Amino acid sequence: MITGIRQKTVVREGGKIEISSPELPAGAIAEVIVFIEFPEQDTTEYLLSTEANRRHLFQALKDLEHPENYIYVNPDDL
């Protein structure tokens, strides 16, 4: 029989993780899978996170300086 226990804990110095549960029998073999929650990345930070993205974004900003190149669309025509 397989049973599961789900707990959240904080990773300690040296990458150590400790869980404690009375449901865990002494001497039993347990498989451990660790999922790490990272802080959510700011959208702007994400968009600027690679060189290719930075080039495209900065080019798009430069393109905004030339309204004669804008393409206007009437939503009623769609």
VOVOVEX-396671 format. One line per 8 residues: their letters; for each residue x, y, z of N, C-alpha, C, O, CB. Coordinates in nm, 2 decimals, decimal comma. Glycine has a CB too. Example, Ala and Ser with C-alpha at 12.3 -4.5 7.8 and 13.67 -1.06 7.14 Angstrom:
2
AS	1,32 -0,57 0,78 1,23 -0,45 0,78 1,32 -0,33 0,78 1,42 -0,33 0,85 1,13 -0,45 0,90 | 1,28 -0,22 0,71 1,37 -0,11 0,71 1,29 0,00 0,79 1,34 0,11 0,80 1,41 -0,06 0,57
This chain:
78
MITGIRQK	0,08 -0,12 0,00 0,00 0,00 0,00 0,09 0,12 0,00 0,19 0,13 0,07 -0,10 0,00 0,12 | 0,05 0,22 -0,08 0,12 0,35 -0,08 0,04 0,46 -0,03 -0,08 0,47 -0,06 0,17 0,38 -0,23 | 0,09 0,54 0,06 0,02 0,65 0,12 0,11 0,77 0,10 0,23 0,76 0,08 -0,01 0,63 0,27 | 0,04 0,89 0,10 0,12 1,01 0,08 0,10 1,11 0,19 -0,01 1,12 0,25 0,08 1,08 -0,05 | 0,20 1,19 0,21 0,20 1,30 0,31 0,25 1,42 0,24 0,35 1,42 0,18 0,28 1,26 0,44 | 0,17 1,53 0,25 0,21 1,65 0,19 0,24 1,76 0,30 0,15 1,78 0,38 0,11 1,70 0,09 | 0,36 1,81 0,30 0,39 1,92 0,39 0,48 2,02 0,32 0,54 2,00 0,22 0,47 1,86 0,51 | 0,47 2,14 0,38 0,56 2,25 0,33 0,66 2,28 0,44 0,63 2,27 0,56 0,48 2,38 0,30
TVVREGGK	0,78 2,30 0,40 0,89 2,33 0,50 0,99 2,43 0,43 0,98 2,46 0,31 0,96 2,20 0,54 | 1,08 2,48 0,51 1,18 2,57 0,46 1,31 2,50 0,45 1,35 2,42 0,54 1,19 2,69 0,56 | 1,38 2,52 0,34 1,51 2,46 0,32 1,61 2,53 0,41 1,62 2,65 0,41 1,55 2,47 0,17 | 1,68 2,45 0,49 1,77 2,50 0,59 1,91 2,51 0,52 1,94 2,46 0,41 1,78 2,41 0,71 | 2,00 2,57 0,60 2,14 2,59 0,56 2,19 2,45 0,51 2,17 2,35 0,57 2,22 2,64 0,68 | 2,27 2,46 0,40 2,32 2,33 0,35 2,23 2,25 0,27 2,26 2,14 0,23 2,38 2,25 0,46 | 2,11 2,31 0,24 2,01 2,24 0,16 1,94 2,13 0,23 1,88 2,04 0,17 2,08 2,18 0,04 | 1,93 2,14 0,36 1,87 2,04 0,44 1,72 2,06 0,46 1,67 2,18 0,48 1,93 2,03 0,58
IEISSPEL	1,64 1,96 0,45 1,49 1,96 0,46 1,45 1,86 0,57 1,50 1,75 0,57 1,42 1,93 0,33 | 1,37 1,90 0,66 1,32 1,81 0,76 1,17 1,81 0,77 1,10 1,91 0,76 1,38 1,86 0,90 | 1,11 1,69 0,77 0,97 1,67 0,79 0,95 1,58 0,90 1,03 1,49 0,93 0,90 1,62 0,66 | 0,83 1,60 0,97 0,80 1,51 1,08 0,65 1,48 1,08 0,57 1,57 1,06 0,84 1,58 1,22 | 0,62 1,36 1,10 0,48 1,32 1,10 0,46 1,19 1,17 0,53 1,09 1,15 0,42 1,31 0,95 | 0,36 1,18 1,26 0,34 1,06 1,33 0,29 0,95 1,24 0,29 0,83 1,28 0,23 1,08 1,44 | 0,25 0,98 1,12 0,20 0,88 1,02 0,32 0,81 0,96 0,30 0,71 0,89 0,12 0,95 0,91 | 0,44 0,85 0,98 0,56 0,79 0,92 0,61 0,68 1,01 0,66 0,72 1,12 0,67 0,90 0,89
PAGAIAEV	0,60 0,56 0,97 0,64 0,45 1,06 0,80 0,44 1,06 0,86 0,45 0,95 0,58 0,32 1,02 | 0,85 0,42 1,18 1,00 0,40 1,19 1,05 0,29 1,10 0,99 0,18 1,10 1,04 0,38 1,33 | 1,15 0,31 1,03 1,21 0,20 0,95 1,15 0,19 0,81 1,20 0,11 0,73 1,20 0,07 1,02 | 1,04 0,26 0,78 0,98 0,25 0,65 1,07 0,32 0,54 1,13 0,42 0,57 0,84 0,31 0,65 | 1,06 0,27 0,42 1,13 0,33 0,31 1,04 0,44 0,25 0,92 0,41 0,22 1,18 0,23 0,20 | 1,09 0,56 0,23 1,01 0,67 0,18 1,08 0,73 0,06 1,20 0,75 0,06 0,98 0,78 0,29 | 1,00 0,76 -0,04 1,05 0,83 -0,16 1,02 0,98 -0,14 0,90 1,01 -0,11 0,99 0,77 -0,30 | 1,11 1,06 -0,17 1,10 1,21 -0,14 1,11 1,28 -0,28 1,21 1,26 -0,35 1,20 1,26 -0,04
IVFIEFPE	1,01 1,36 -0,31 1,01 1,45 -0,43 1,00 1,59 -0,37 0,91 1,62 -0,30 0,90 1,41 -0,53 | 1,09 1,68 -0,42 1,09 1,82 -0,37 1,05 1,91 -0,48 1,11 1,91 -0,59 1,23 1,86 -0,31 | 0,95 2,00 -0,45 0,91 2,10 -0,54 0,95 2,24 -0,48 0,91 2,26 -0,36 0,76 2,10 -0,58 | 1,03 2,32 -0,55 1,07 2,44 -0,49 0,99 2,56 -0,54 0,97 2,57 -0,67 1,22 2,47 -0,51 | 0,93 2,64 -0,46 0,86 2,76 -0,50 0,95 2,88 -0,51 1,02 2,92 -0,41 0,74 2,79 -0,40 | 0,96 2,93 -0,63 1,04 3,05 -0,65 0,95 3,17 -0,65 0,83 3,16 -0,69 1,12 3,04 -0,78 | 1,00 3,29 -0,60 0,92 3,41 -0,61 0,88 3,44 -0,75 0,95 3,42 -0,84 0,99 3,53 -0,55 | 0,76 3,49 -0,77 0,71 3,52 -0,90 0,79 3,63 -0,96 0,82 3,73 -0,90 0,56 3,56 -0,90
QDTTEYLL	0,83 3,61 -1,09 0,92 3,71 -1,16 0,83 3,82 -1,21 0,72 3,80 -1,27 1,00 3,65 -1,27 | 0,87 3,95 -1,19 0,81 4,06 -1,25 0,80 4,05 -1,40 0,90 4,01 -1,46 0,88 4,19 -1,20 | 0,69 4,09 -1,46 0,67 4,07 -1,61 0,78 4,15 -1,68 0,84 4,09 -1,78 0,54 4,13 -1,65 | 0,81 4,27 -1,64 0,92 4,35 -1,71 1,05 4,28 -1,70 1,13 4,27 -1,80 0,92 4,49 -1,66 | 1,08 4,23 -1,58 1,21 4,16 -1,56 1,21 4,03 -1,65 1,32 4,00 -1,70 1,22 4,12 -1,41 | 1,10 3,96 -1,66 1,10 3,84 -1,74 1,12 3,88 -1,89 1,20 3,81 -1,96 0,96 3,77 -1,73 | 1,06 3,98 -1,94 1,07 4,02 -2,08 1,21 4,07 -2,11 1,25 4,05 -2,22 0,97 4,13 -2,11 | 1,28 4,12 -2,01 1,42 4,17 -2,04 1,52 4,06 -2,00 1,64 4,09 -1,99 1,44 4,30 -1,96
STEANRRH	1,48 3,94 -1,97 1,57 3,84 -1,91 1,66 3,78 -2,02 1,76 3,72 -1,98 1,49 3,73 -1,85 | 1,63 3,79 -2,14 1,72 3,74 -2,24 1,77 3,85 -2,34 1,70 3,95 -2,36 1,66 3,62 -2,32 | 1,88 3,83 -2,40 1,94 3,93 -2,49 1,84 3,95 -2,61 1,82 4,06 -2,66 2,08 3,89 -2,54 | 1,79 3,84 -2,66 1,70 3,85 -2,78 1,57 3,93 -2,75 1,53 4,01 -2,83 1,66 3,70 -2,83 | 1,52 3,90 -2,63 1,40 3,98 -2,59 1,43 4,13 -2,58 1,35 4,21 -2,62 1,34 3,92 -2,46 | 1,54 4,16 -2,51 1,58 4,30 -2,50 1,59 4,37 -2,63 1,55 4,48 -2,65 1,71 4,31 -2,42 | 1,66 4,30 -2,73 1,68 4,36 -2,86 1,54 4,39 -2,92 1,52 4,50 -2,98 1,76 4,27 -2,95 | 1,45 4,29 -2,92 1,32 4,31 -2,98 1,24 4,42 -2,91 1,17 4,50 -2,98 1,24 4,18 -2,97
LFQALKDL	1,24 4,43 -2,78 1,17 4,53 -2,71 1,23 4,67 -2,73 1,15 4,76 -2,76 1,17 4,50 -2,56 | 1,36 4,68 -2,73 1,42 4,81 -2,76 1,39 4,86 -2,90 1,38 4,98 -2,93 1,57 4,81 -2,73 | 1,39 4,76 -3,00 1,36 4,80 -3,14 1,21 4,84 -3,15 1,18 4,94 -3,22 1,38 4,67 -3,23 | 1,13 4,78 -3,07 0,98 4,82 -3,07 0,97 4,96 -3,02 0,89 5,04 -3,07 0,90 4,72 -2,99 | 1,04 4,99 -2,92 1,04 5,13 -2,86 1,09 5,23 -2,96 1,03 5,34 -2,97 1,12 5,14 -2,73 | 1,19 5,20 -3,03 1,25 5,29 -3,14 1,14 5,30 -3,25 1,12 5,41 -3,30 1,38 5,23 -3,20 | 1,07 5,19 -3,29 0,97 5,20 -3,39 0,86 5,29 -3,35 0,80 5,35 -3,44 0,92 5,06 -3,42 | 0,83 5,31 -3,22 0,72 5,40 -3,18 0,75 5,54 -3,21 0,66 5,62 -3,21 0,70 5,38 -3,03
EHPENYIY	0,88 5,57 -3,23 0,92 5,71 -3,26 0,89 5,75 -3,40 0,90 5,87 -3,43 1,07 5,73 -3,23 | 0,84 5,66 -3,48 0,81 5,69 -3,62 0,66 5,66 -3,65 0,63 5,55 -3,70 0,90 5,61 -3,71 | 0,57 5,75 -3,61 0,42 5,72 -3,63 0,39 5,70 -3,78 0,28 5,64 -3,81 0,34 5,83 -3,58 | 0,47 5,74 -3,87 0,44 5,72 -4,01 0,44 5,57 -4,05 0,39 5,53 -4,16 0,54 5,80 -4,10 | 0,51 5,49 -3,97 0,51 5,35 -3,99 0,40 5,27 -3,92 0,40 5,15 -3,94 0,65 5,30 -3,95 | 0,32 5,34 -3,85 0,21 5,27 -3,78 0,11 5,21 -3,88 0,09 5,26 -3,99 0,14 5,37 -3,68 | 0,05 5,10 -3,84 -0,05 5,04 -3,92 -0,18 5,05 -3,84 -0,19 5,00 -3,73 -0,02 4,89 -3,95 | -0,27 5,13 -3,89 -0,40 5,15 -3,82 -0,51 5,05 -3,87 -0,52 5,02 -3,99 -0,45 5,30 -3,85
VNPDDL	-0,58 5,00 -3,77 -0,68 4,90 -3,80 -0,81 4,95 -3,74 -0,82 4,99 -3,62 -0,64 4,76 -3,75 | -0,92 4,95 -3,82 -1,05 4,98 -3,77 -1,12 4,85 -3,72 -1,14 4,76 -3,80 -1,14 5,05 -3,88 | -1,15 4,84 -3,59 -1,21 4,71 -3,54 -1,33 4,67 -3,61 -1,37 4,56 -3,62 -1,23 4,73 -3,39 | -1,41 4,77 -3,67 -1,53 4,74 -3,74 -1,50 4,66 -3,87 -1,59 4,59 -3,92 -1,61 4,87 -3,77 | -1,38 4,68 -3,92 -1,34 4,61 -4,05 -1,30 4,47 -4,02 -1,28 4,39 -4,12 -1,24 4,69 -4,12 | -1,28 4,43 -3,90 -1,23 4,29 -3,87 -1,34 4,19 -3,88 -1,32 4,07 -3,86 -1,17 4,29 -3,73
